Amino acid sequence: MKKVYFKTFGCRTNQFDTQVMMSNLRNYKITQNEEEADIIVVNSCTVTNGADSGVRGYINRVGRINSKARVLLTGCGAHTKGESLFESGKVHGVFGHSEKERVTDFLTNSDRFYEIGDLEHVDTTVVEQFVGKSRAFIKIQEGCDFRCSYCIIPYVRGNARSLDETLILNQVEKLGANGFGEFILTGTNVGSYGKDRGSSIAKLLKRMSLVRGVRRIRIGSLEPIQIDDEFKELLDEPWMARHLHIALQHTSDRMLEIMNRRNSYENDLALFEELSGHGYALGTDFIVGHPGEGESEWKEAIERVRALPLTHVHAFSYSKRDGTPSAKMNPQVLGNIAKERHRELTDLIKAKNYAFRRSLCSSKKPLDVLVESEKDGCFVGLDQYFNKVSIESDHDLRGEWVRIDSFEAERQINRATFKGLF
């Protein structure tokens, strides 16, 4: 039986898409070793020019270490760089997002092919297992109706469209029956779920919570304007992870306008304070060094970050993405300045996270941890606040749910000793 290796770049949505392809695989064996693969499927990311370079670099490198393997390209990069990679002979074939459920057809095709598909497709595959995972990702929607000035993704994944709720719940039921208890909702713009189906993410969450086996639900990322009263009614539900990732992208209103965002700092601050009042850890995305970010904008932004009850951040130094409005904007921010701003921001949030964890420790709030792996003789997992916990134990805790009643908050991680399962 021929062997296929999947190489996944980018976000959780891409990780889920790889699982979709694996679920549709027939008469092929999945290998974790690219050197022994007969076929290599590259699920690519194109969010920045750097992401494109990473994909091209991998394709060049894998061609040297396994010259006999046929390389197929899919993912977001198929829409931006697929044609050039195909025409140059770097890849045997290219297929778009809408075609990934036909992966077996492409693997058996000995002829070179280019089938980019469309940007309107909605998956119908029910994923029943996740290779090498203890948590399950559930893609609930595809595409985005926002047009932020720096972002290429709506142009390679299309407008927002929701997966069928029955299919989603069927998937959750099967994964729950297979032992998964934590579910992470993912998509291009998760909070837009249901707008095209007369539903909402809040309604979906309620129905998911009733499925047997569901213990905790996390949400990949939300926009501030998507957290409405209906959603807020769920904040105290026991199955809600006590961590929300809310994409702000910046805290200077001028920069938010330049980025063509739909949020404002005044509203964001009020929202974050309300959510924090319910005991939530709060994360965000933040772009530093976007064109137009002068010293005054940055000073204002970082002071506003200090006022926000943030505990986590995905900070990005702006990277040009050809084909977006931001790519043509001036003035540009020098790389060394962006790097220093990135460091200042991440150091601030690390301090906020440490303070948050120490407050939990002193108040003796228990941590509910899903253990995922073993490292250096300890078991490591994520608690309900999306913080890592390292647990000493004589038992193998991998895949188990552990309640921690007492722990020590260190700078980088929480540490505890195992006392019992729940």
N, C-alpha and C positions, 0 to 999 in steps of 0.2 A: 504494500500500500504506500502510495506517495505521501510525502510529508510536507506540511505547509507551516510557515512561521508568520505570525502576525506582529508587525511593529507598529505601535500606536504612539502618535505624537499628540500633544495638546490636552484638551479639556476633558472633563468627565463625560460630556456628550460623545466625544470620540471614543472614549473607553467603552461606553455602552454600545456604540455602533460596531465596535469590534466584537462584542459579545453577540450582537445580532448576526454578524457574519459567521461566527463560530456555531451558532445555533442552527444555521442554514447549511452547514457543511455536510456533505455526503461523500462517502468513499475516499476520504482523505484523513490522515492522522495529523493532529496538531503537535508540533514540536516546540520546545522552548530553546532550541539550539539552532540559530540561523545558519550555522556552518553545515548542518546536515540536511537542510531543507531543500526540497525540489522546487518549491515555489515560495516566494516571499511577498506578502501583501503589506504594503505600506499605507497605513491610514494617517493621512497627513494633516498638518495644521498650517494655516496661512495668515494667522492673526497679525503678524508683522513681517517685514522683509527678512528679519533675522530668523523667523520660523521657517520661511521658505528656504533660506540658506541651510538651515539644519537638516531639512528633508533632503535637499540636493546632496549635501555632504554625506548623509547616511547612504543614499543610493549609490554614490560613487564608491564609498568605502566597502559596502557589502558586495559590490561587483568585483572587488579585488579579492575578498576573502572567500567568496563562493561564486565563482564565475559560471558554474553550471546551472544555477538557480534562475528561473524566470522571475522577474520583478514586476508586480502589478501595483499601480498607484490608484488610491481612492482618497476620500476625505475632502476637506475644504481646498487643499492645494491642487486637487484635480481640476478645479474650476479656474484657477489662476495660472498655474504653471504646468498643468498636465499636457497641454498641446505641445509646448516647447520640449518637454522631457520625452514625449512620445516621438516627435519628429527627429530629435537628435539620437534616437535609439537607446536612450538611457533606461527606458522601461519597455517591457513587452506589451503591456496593455494599460488602459486607463478606464476606470468606471466611476461614475458620480454617486452622490448620496442615494439617489432614487433607485439605484441598481444594486445596492449591496446585498439585498435578499436573494439575488441571483448569483451569488459568489461561486457556487459550484460550477455553474455554466462557464464562468470566466476561467476558472482553474483548469477546466478540461479543454479549453479552446487553445489549440496549438498555433492558430494564426494570430498575428498581431491585431489588436482591436483598439478602438477609441469610442466608448459609449458613455458620454457625459450625462445623459438623461435630462431631467427637468428639476425645477426647484419648487414643485408642488406636491411631491410624494409624501405620504404619511405611512410609517411602518405599521405592519400588521403581525410581525413576529412576536411570539410570546417567549421571552427568555426565562428559562427555568433554573439556570445554574450560572454561577460566576466563577470562572477559573481562578484559583488562588486568592479568593476574597472571602471575608467573613461578613461583610456588609454588602447589601444589594443596591445597585443603582437602577433607578426606574426612570426612563425617559418618558416624559409626559407631553412634551410638545416640541415643535421644530420651528426654527425661523424667528424673525424679529421685525416688528413694525417701526422700531426706533431707527433714527438715522443720525446717530452720534457722529460727529465730524471726523473722528479718528478711526472709526471701525469699518472693516471690510466685510464682516460676517453676514449682515443681511443680504449682501450681494452674492454670497456663495452658498447660503443656506435658505434664502428666500424669505417671504413674509411669514408672520406668526400663524401657526396652525396647530391644532390640538390633536393628540391621539385619542382614539375612542376610549371612553371611560370603562366600558365593559372589558376591553382588552387589557387596560391597565390593571383593573381589579383582578382579572383572571391571572395575570402575571404575578401579582402580589400573593394571591392564594397559593399558587404553585411554589413560589419561592418560600413562602411561610411553611408550607408542608415539607420543603426540603431543608428546613432548619434555620433559615434566615429570619432574624428578628428585628434588625435595623434596616431601614429603607431610606435611601437618599434620592430625592426627586431632582432630576436634572433635565436640561434642555437648553436651548439657545436663550430664551427669555421666559423662565419658568413661571413668573408671576402673571404672564398673559394667558395662562391656561384657561380654557373654557369660554373665552370671549367670542369665539366663532361657533360655539356649541350651546349657547344659552346657559352656561355653567360658570364655575369659578374655581380657583385653586382651593379656596376654603371648603367648598362643597366636596371636592375630591378628597381632601384631607379627612373630613368627617367620615366619608364612606370607607376610606382606607383603614381608619382606626378600628372599624368594626370587624375587619378580617382577622380570622384566627391566626395567632402567631405573631402579629405585629406588636412589637414592644416599644419601638422608638422610630420616629420619622424625622429626618432632617431635610431641609430644603436648600438646594444648591445655592441659589442667589436670587434676591428679589430687588425690584426697584422701589424706592421710597413711596412713590405714588400708588403702588400696588398693595400696600398694607392698609386696607380699608377697615371699616367697622366690623364687617362680617369676619374678616381674618382675625381681628383683635379678640373676638369672642372665644377663640381657640387657645389663647396664650397660656391659660392655666391648666390646660388638659395634660394629664400625666404622660401621654405618649408623645407629646411635643418635645423634641430636643431643646434644651435651654440655651440654644445658640442660633442666632439668625445672622446671615450674611446679606448685607444690604448695600448695593452698589451706589456709592456717592460719586466717585471718580475725582471729586475735588471739593473744597470748602470755600473757595473764593467765588462769589456770584458772577464776577466778570469772566472768570475762567469757565464756569458752568455755561455761560452764554456762548462763549467762543466754541465750546465743545458741543453745542446744540443739545444740551441736556434738558431734562424736564423737572429737575428738582432745584430747590433753593435752600441755602443754609438755615434760614430761620425756621422753615418747616422741618428740615432734617433734624435740627437740634431738639425741637419739641417732640418729634417722633422717637428719637433715640432715648430721651429722658423718660418717656412713657414706657417704652419697652424695658429699659433698665429697671424701672420700678416694679416690673413683674419678675425680676431676678434673672434676666437674660444676659448672657455674654453676647457682645455685638461685634461683628466684623464688617469690613468694607473693602472695596477695590479703590485704589487711589493712583492716579497717573501724575507723576512729577515730571517737570521739564517739557510740558506741552508748549508748542509755539505760543508766544504771548504771555508766558508766565514770567513776569518781571520780578524784581526784588520786592516790590511793594505787595504784589499779589501773593508771593510766597510767604512773607511775614504775616499777612492777614490769615492765610490758609493754615499755617502751622499753629497760630494762636487759637484758631477756631477748633482745630483738632484737639488741642489741650482741653477745651471745654466739653468735648463730646465724650460720653461714657463708652469709649471703644476699648475692646480687648484683643482684637485680631485685625490684621491688615494684609491684603495682597497688594503690595506696592510695586508699581512698574515705572521704570524710567521710560519716557516716551520714545517710541521707535517708529520711524516713518513707515507707513503702509501705502505703497503706490496705489493710486485709484481712489483715495479718500480726500475729502476737502482739506483735512489737516496737513496733508503732504505738501500743499502749496502755500501754507501759511508762514508768515514771518511776524516778528523776529524769532529765529531759532534760539534755543537755549543750549549753551555749550555743554558738552558731555561731562566735564569735570564738575560743573555747577549742578547738573541734574543728579550726578552721583552723590554729591554731598547732601543735597536735599533728600534724596532717597534714604541715606544713612540717618539723617536727623529724624525723619518720619518713623522709620522702623525702630530706632532706639526708643523713641517716645512711646510707641505702642507696646514694645516689649516691657517697658516699665509699668505701663497701665495694666498689662496682662498679669504681671507679677503681683501687683497690688491687689488685683481682683482675686487671684488665687489665694493670696494670704488672707484676704477677708473671708473667703469660704472656709479656710483652715481654722481661723480663730472663732468663727461662728459655729464650727463643727457641723457644717452642711455635708451630708453623705454624698459620695460620688458613685454614680452607677456606670460601670465601665464594661464595655465590650472588648475583651482581650483579643488582639489580632495576631501577635507575633511574639517571639522570644528573642531577646538581644542581651548579650553579655551576662547570661545567667538569670535575667529578670524577664518578666512578661509585661508586654507593653500594649496599651489600648487607649481608646479615646473615651472621655467621660461625656456627660450630657452637655457640658459647656464647651466641647470641642478642644479640650486640653489633653495633652498626653499624660498618662500615668504609668509609671514603672513600678511593678509589683514583685516583691520577693515572695516566693512560694516553693514548697516542696512538691506541689502538685502541678501537673501540666494544665495550665489554664487557657491554652489557645482555643478560641472559639466560644469561651464561656462568658457568662454575665457575672460580674463580681460587684458586690456592694462594699465600698470602702467607707468606714465610719471615722477613720482617723488617718491623716496623711501629713506629710511635710511638703510645703511649697518651696521648691528650690528655684533658682533663677530661670532654668530652662525647662523644668519638668516637675511634676508632682511625684513623690515617692511614698510607697506604702508597703505594708506587709499583709499578705493574704490572711483573712480570718474566716471566710465562709462564702458559699455561693447563695444566690437568692433566686 
